[in-house]
Amino acid sequence: MIHVTNLSKSYSGVKAVNNVSFEIAKGEIFGLLGPNGAGKSTILNMMSTVLPTDEGIIKVDDLQLNGNAKKFKQLIGVVPQEISLYEELSAYDNLVFWGNLYGIPSKELKERIHTILEMIGLLDRKKDLVKTYSGGMKRRINIAAALLHNPKVLLMDEPTVGIDPQSRNHIFEVIEALNKQGLTIIYTTHYMEEVERLCNRIAIIDSGKIIAQGTQEELKQLVPTQESIQLEFALLSENQVTQLGEKLNLRMIQRENTLTIESSVKELSQIIIACNELNLAIKDIQLQKINLETIFLSLTGKQLRD
Ligand SMILES: Nc1ncnc2c1ncn2[C@@H]1O[C@H](COP(=O)(O)OP(=O)(O)OP(=O)(O)O)[C@@H](O)[C@H]1O
């Protein structure tokens, strides 16, 4: 349904998106997973016609974006990273405002707003001013605004940033319900838990390039070990991590006093010996099944989150 081919974009000569291609079938939730600055928003901004492309082709079904921006916009709903609502208006009036921008006839718009508010669980709060809403509720209204013109594809740019875990769950439920109704969704995030929960297929993106894509199972097959070892220390300096890395010759990431080592249980004794030699006091050891974070580490040598 969605075909993106050899897409590129530079800002002042620096490539933010570099020859990116992917295909998405109707009804999929496709995840774009990558750290801050990887190029996710730039891809979505090109797909939503906000930014012109430098190179490449974007198509939904047979409709190519270039030369058909107006028609293309009708197919796409966009949930931007920033909440874009009028705080002093009610949720209902915000949606009327957005619906009018899309030129939706008023009777149809009324019905559509009712259906969407019901679906996102905010019908009973429709008259309340947006400024009285929680962050999660504002996000849900932002999603509602993107759905008013009944798009075939929904582009969501990190829709859970700055939201508490409970509201986050509520948003996931809305996304899953929309997907069940047949909506195709592109979801960007730097949280692996979110793509693990929501997405059928995932593209891992780093420095403007897609470095791997597939189902979670397919991505797991791309790395040598299906486990990693997580060690917690009383204290851990960068210097000690470097020394340990030299001794073990295994990939590892440090987060404060915790070290995740790309290795299996077979290497555990060797790891413990190396830690002892460096006088590193281990507080806790855990064997972890591979996840998207360790896959990202394995493919890039970096961690997903700053
Ligand atoms: N308007 C701009 N002018 C110059 N550089 C930009 C502009 N927008 C983005 N960039 C750069 O392009 C690269 C990709 O940015 P982009 O916002 O697409 O990444 P992202 O993966 O969406 O990250 P984030 O989650 O932080 O938004 C980054 O290096 C960023 O600094």
Ligand as a Chemical Component Dictionary entry (heavy atoms), coordinates in Angstrom:
data_LIG
# 
_chem_comp.id                   LIG 
_chem_comp.type                 NON-POLYMER 
_chem_comp.pdbx_formal_charge   0 
_chem_comp.three_letter_code    LIG 
# 
loop_
_chem_comp_atom.comp_id 
_chem_comp_atom.atom_id 
_chem_comp_atom.alt_atom_id 
_chem_comp_atom.type_symbol 
_chem_comp_atom.charge 
_chem_comp_atom.model_Cartn_x 
_chem_comp_atom.model_Cartn_y 
_chem_comp_atom.model_Cartn_z 
_chem_comp_atom.pdbx_ordinal 
LIG N1  N1  N 0 15.127 22.237 9.999  1  
LIG C1  C1  C 0 16.309 21.649 10.163 2  
LIG N2  N2  N 0 17.456 22.275 9.845  3  
LIG C2  C2  C 0 18.659 21.672 9.980  4  
LIG N3  N3  N 0 18.823 20.414 10.445 5  
LIG C3  C3  C 0 17.717 19.737 10.791 6  
LIG C4  C4  C 0 16.398 20.312 10.674 7  
LIG N4  N4  N 0 15.503 19.381 11.090 8  
LIG C5  C5  C 0 16.209 18.287 11.449 9  
LIG N5  N5  N 0 17.528 18.505 11.276 10 
LIG C6  C6  C 0 18.617 17.514 11.532 11 
LIG O1  O1  O 0 18.318 16.374 10.753 12 
LIG C7  C7  C 0 18.619 15.190 11.495 13 
LIG C8  C8  C 0 17.368 14.329 11.598 14 
LIG O2  O2  O 0 16.423 15.004 12.411 15 
LIG P1  P1  P 0 14.964 14.419 12.705 16 
LIG O3  O3  O 0 14.219 15.444 13.501 17 
LIG O4  O4  O 0 14.363 13.964 11.447 18 
LIG O5  O5  O 0 15.316 13.151 13.613 19 
LIG P2  P2  P 0 14.367 12.291 14.543 20 
LIG O6  O6  O 0 14.804 10.899 14.383 21 
LIG O7  O7  O 0 12.958 12.598 14.252 22 
LIG O8  O8  O 0 14.752 12.784 15.977 23 
LIG P3  P3  P 0 13.831 13.495 17.090 24 
LIG O9  O9  O 0 13.153 12.396 17.770 25 
LIG O10 O10 O 0 14.843 14.180 17.965 26 
LIG O11 O11 O 0 12.925 14.437 16.376 27 
LIG C9  C9  C 0 19.168 15.644 12.836 28 
LIG O12 O12 O 0 20.573 15.649 12.747 29 
LIG C10 C10 C 0 18.620 17.039 12.973 30 
LIG O13 O13 O 0 19.488 17.833 13.745 31 
# 
loop_
_chem_comp_bond.comp_id 
_chem_comp_bond.atom_id_1 
_chem_comp_bond.atom_id_2 
_chem_comp_bond.value_order 
_chem_comp_bond.pdbx_ordinal 
LIG N1  C1  SING 1  
LIG C1  N2  SING 2  
LIG C1  C4  DOUB 3  
LIG N2  C2  DOUB 4  
LIG C2  N3  SING 5  
LIG N3  C3  DOUB 6  
LIG C3  C4  SING 7  
LIG C3  N5  SING 8  
LIG C4  N4  SING 9  
LIG N4  C5  DOUB 10 
LIG C5  N5  SING 11 
LIG N5  C6  SING 12 
LIG C6  O1  SING 13 
LIG C6  C10 SING 14 
LIG O1  C7  SING 15 
LIG C7  C8  SING 16 
LIG C7  C9  SING 17 
LIG C8  O2  SING 18 
LIG O2  P1  SING 19 
LIG P1  O3  DOUB 20 
LIG P1  O4  SING 21 
LIG P1  O5  SING 22 
LIG O5  P2  SING 23 
LIG P2  O6  DOUB 24 
LIG P2  O7  SING 25 
LIG P2  O8  SING 26 
LIG O8  P3  SING 27 
LIG P3  O9  DOUB 28 
LIG P3  O10 SING 29 
LIG P3  O11 SING 30 
LIG C9  O12 SING 31 
LIG C9  C10 SING 32 
LIG C10 O13 SING 33 
# 
